[in-house]
Amino acid sequence: MERDCPGRDGALYAQAEGAQSSFASAPMRLEPARDRAHGIVMVPFSFGGHRLLALGAGALFWPQRRALLVADLHLEKASWFARMGQMLPPYDSQATLADLAALVVACDAEELWCLGDSFHDVDGCARLPVAAREALVVLTARTRWTWITGNHDPVMVDRCGGTVVGEAVVDGLVLRHEALVDERRPELSGHFHPKLRVRVRGRQVARRCFVATPTKLILPAFGALTGGLDAGHPEIIRAVGPGAEALVPVEDRLLRFPLAA
């Protein structure tokens, strides 16, 4: 599994400085500022008429609603592989939920939206270890928690609290698992696990990233055991349309990388 390279922000800066934004004059406004909560990078920008914060951990925070949005947790992916005979360390759910709990506390989130593929399969919730199940119950009790179903978890049973929906429209923003090509309303989604990969000084730098156009915003996978699809992959470009950018929140700004159609 390819992991992010957290120590390469300088190289990413160098790449971004020479890149021209493909929709710099579009309604989506990127601001060279940052908010901080307990040391967590939170870079503000506007999308669909709302102020959002892109978190370095690969989540979004919506201050107006005190809502945290994440995609593709893929809880119990390791245990699914174990059933298939491929043994992996069985700690992915605990790690993912610990990271999510830290963000809930840091942001003082009151709502939490999971944009699909929260479990790696429809039986994933039933396989949660006791500690992970208890942690999840605490989180769903603390927040107004909504599960949006995805292709991995179209049916959710024993979900440890929260509400299950297929998709939602919240204050004019469409929340769903997979972007719809013909959707004209501002849309937040997941599904593709986008990662930015650039080669700098002979080394490949990989970072989770958001993929954005003025009307579409794809979140990276939040799960601890999730791979990534290149942000410029034809399937991602097909889903969002031309003029897309990869967005990477770093210490003091949101780096932008135009993606070729």
C-alpha atoms as one frame of an Amber mdcrd trajectory, in Angstrom:
protein
   0.000   0.000   0.000   1.410   3.404  -0.974   1.430   5.890   1.886   1.436
   9.661   1.914   4.806  11.391   2.141   4.261  14.008   4.882   7.780  15.402
   4.726   7.646  16.555   1.114   5.598  19.772   1.403   8.542  21.843   0.179
   8.639  19.835  -3.022   4.895  20.202  -3.419   5.248  23.978  -2.978   7.827
  24.041  -5.758   5.534  22.139  -8.087   2.523  24.306  -7.237   4.317  27.632
  -7.696   4.711  27.029 -11.414   1.231  25.675 -11.994  -1.505  27.910 -13.359
  -4.932  27.362 -11.834  -7.360  26.006 -14.406 -10.312  27.735 -12.739  -8.680
  30.575 -10.826 -11.444  32.974 -11.830 -14.275  30.507 -11.170 -16.769  30.864
  -8.266 -14.684  28.568  -6.040 -12.345  30.873  -4.097  -9.162  29.604  -2.487
  -7.763  31.764   0.298  -4.110  31.854   1.412  -5.037  31.563   5.071  -5.467
  28.863   7.655  -7.414  28.016  10.778  -5.940  25.794  13.453  -7.457  23.534
  16.069  -5.101  21.639  18.349  -2.372  21.707  15.679  -4.590  20.340  12.892
  -4.118  22.035   9.513  -7.443  23.575   8.433  -7.327  25.699   5.259 -10.433
  27.768   4.383 -11.953  27.996   0.919 -15.375  28.563  -0.582 -17.466  26.055
  -2.473 -21.089  26.250  -3.563 -21.539  29.509  -1.671 -20.322  28.049   1.626
 -17.112  28.475   3.599 -15.466  25.108   4.154 -12.185  24.057   5.727  -9.968
  21.481   4.029  -8.202  19.413   6.680  -4.770  17.944   6.149  -6.129  14.623
   7.401  -8.344  14.375   4.311 -11.645  15.564   5.802 -13.794  18.672   5.421
 -15.176  20.863   8.180 -18.245  23.035   7.575 -18.118  25.741  10.271 -21.625
  27.091   9.677 -23.108  23.697  10.576 -20.239  22.515  12.800 -20.226  19.499
  10.485 -17.333  17.163   9.748 -17.410  15.290   6.419 -15.336  12.216   5.598
 -15.410   9.611   2.842 -14.376   5.993   2.397 -13.494   4.841   5.908 -13.526
   1.199   4.713 -13.767  -0.080   8.280 -12.900  -3.765   8.703 -11.074  -3.993
   5.396  -8.297  -6.024   7.027 -10.741  -8.591   8.403 -12.367  -8.880   4.983
  -8.986  -9.708   3.455  -8.367 -12.178   6.289 -11.533 -14.050   5.314 -10.108
 -14.249   1.796  -6.892 -15.780   3.170  -4.714 -12.646   3.053  -3.700 -11.809
   6.605  -3.210  -8.122   7.437  -2.722  -6.427  10.827  -6.269  -6.210  12.252
  -6.019  -2.650  13.543  -7.337  -0.557  10.657 -10.741   0.200  12.202  -9.258
   1.250  15.535  -6.741   3.524  13.794  -9.363   5.114  11.536 -11.816   5.736
  14.377  -9.075   7.145  16.618  -8.133   9.635  13.886 -11.783  10.520  13.358
 -12.401  10.971  17.089  -9.430  13.345  17.273 -10.951  15.503  14.529 -14.370
  15.515  16.189 -12.796  16.802  19.394 -10.485  19.308  17.657 -13.307  20.771
  15.559 -15.949  20.432  18.290 -18.105  18.890  15.553 -21.835  18.517  16.148
 -22.636  16.731  12.869 -20.762  14.010  11.050 -21.434  12.889   7.480 -19.819
   9.724   6.104 -19.953   9.840   2.293 -20.193   6.115   1.608 -18.032   2.990
   1.795 -17.812   3.472   5.534 -17.466  -0.315   5.859 -15.533  -2.417   3.391
 -18.496  -4.797   2.981 -22.064  -5.190   4.213 -20.998  -7.440   7.132 -18.180
  -5.163   8.260 -20.045  -3.628  11.197 -20.721  -7.085  12.652 -16.961  -7.843
  12.598 -15.869  -4.734  14.496 -13.642  -5.600  17.463 -15.114  -4.663  20.830
 -12.845  -1.642  21.293 -13.637  -0.277  17.823 -17.375  -0.863  18.296 -17.319
   0.988  21.612 -15.399   3.877  20.068 -17.891   4.095  17.211 -20.884   4.068
  19.563 -19.340   6.961  21.502 -18.894   8.955  18.292 -22.395   8.333  16.957
 -23.861   9.291  20.337 -21.815  12.488  20.523 -22.760  13.805  17.051 -25.710
  13.902  14.662 -24.215  11.121  12.581 -25.358  10.263   9.050 -24.167   7.298
   7.018 -24.490   7.718   3.245 -24.396   4.318   1.600 -21.794   3.415  -1.009
 -21.019   0.623  -3.434 -19.211  -1.389  -0.725 -21.941  -0.958   1.876 -25.257
  -0.510   0.016 -27.068  -2.166   2.926 -26.039  -1.290   6.467 -27.113  -3.454
   9.395 -26.236  -2.950  13.091 -24.539   0.330  12.330 -23.772   1.285  15.956
 -26.006   4.343  15.854 -26.591   7.107  13.344 -29.003   7.498  10.432 -28.638
   5.800   7.045 -29.538   7.577   3.774 -28.746   7.035   0.105 -27.805  10.687
  -0.412 -28.762  14.082   0.977 -29.119  17.748   0.046 -27.897  20.011   2.848
 -28.165  23.791   2.515 -27.906  23.481  -1.265 -24.977  21.027  -1.321 -25.578
  17.506  -2.619 -23.888  14.820  -0.515 -23.496  11.402  -2.141 -20.971   8.616
  -2.511 -20.105   8.782  -6.207 -20.201  11.913  -8.328 -22.863  12.028 -11.026
 -21.636  13.379 -14.339 -24.873  15.234 -15.105 -25.316  16.755 -11.631 -25.373
  20.537 -11.942 -25.829  21.394  -8.264 -22.733  21.773  -6.032 -21.830  18.200
  -5.072 -19.589  16.583  -2.443 -18.638  12.925  -2.910 -15.985  10.287  -2.353
 -15.536   6.849  -3.987 -12.355   7.446  -6.005  -9.765   7.820  -3.192  -7.877
  10.549  -5.128  -4.131  10.939  -4.581  -1.773  13.440  -6.107   1.456  11.937
  -7.378   4.238  14.195  -8.625   7.878  13.464  -9.382  10.353  15.890  -7.830
  14.133  15.520  -8.104  13.758  11.912  -9.170  11.444  10.992  -6.287   7.724
  10.374  -6.427   5.720  12.334  -3.866   2.226  11.024  -3.055  -0.383  12.875
  -1.020  -4.085  12.416  -0.453  -5.891  15.230  -2.196  -9.273  16.718  -2.963
 -10.348  16.985  -6.603 -12.387  20.061  -7.410 -14.193  22.028 -10.077 -16.540
  24.949  -9.382 -19.438  22.499  -8.886 -17.822  19.217  -7.800 -15.607  18.314
  -4.872 -14.315  14.756  -4.374 -12.906  13.933  -0.944  -9.916  11.622  -0.464
 -10.305   8.336   1.394 -10.058   8.817   5.152  -9.560   5.166   6.105  -6.233
   3.955   7.474  -6.131   1.015   5.054  -7.111   2.601   1.756  -5.092   2.989
  -1.413  -5.438   5.834  -3.855  -6.310   6.466  -7.490  -4.221   9.021  -9.337
  -6.085  12.337  -9.232  -5.728  12.699 -13.004  -7.115   9.241 -13.772  -9.595
   9.293 -16.685 -12.406   7.956 -14.464 -12.024  10.871 -12.053 -11.847  13.405
 -14.881 -14.903  11.823 -16.489 -16.810  12.183 -13.208 -15.963  15.841 -12.568
 -15.502  17.189 -16.087 -12.808  19.488 -17.504 -10.987  22.171 -15.578 -10.375
  20.096 -12.437  -7.670  20.711  -9.875  -6.074  18.584  -7.188  -6.129  20.451
  -3.862  -3.622  19.674  -1.098  -3.937  21.496   2.260  -0.560  22.231   3.828
   0.672  24.458   6.650  -0.310  27.856   5.306  -2.328  27.397   2.138  -4.177
  25.124  -0.235  -1.843  23.993  -3.011  -3.491  23.678  -6.419  -2.453  21.378
  -9.251  -4.368  21.556 -12.564  -5.375  18.147 -13.871  -5.288  17.444 -17.588
  -8.619  16.434 -19.122
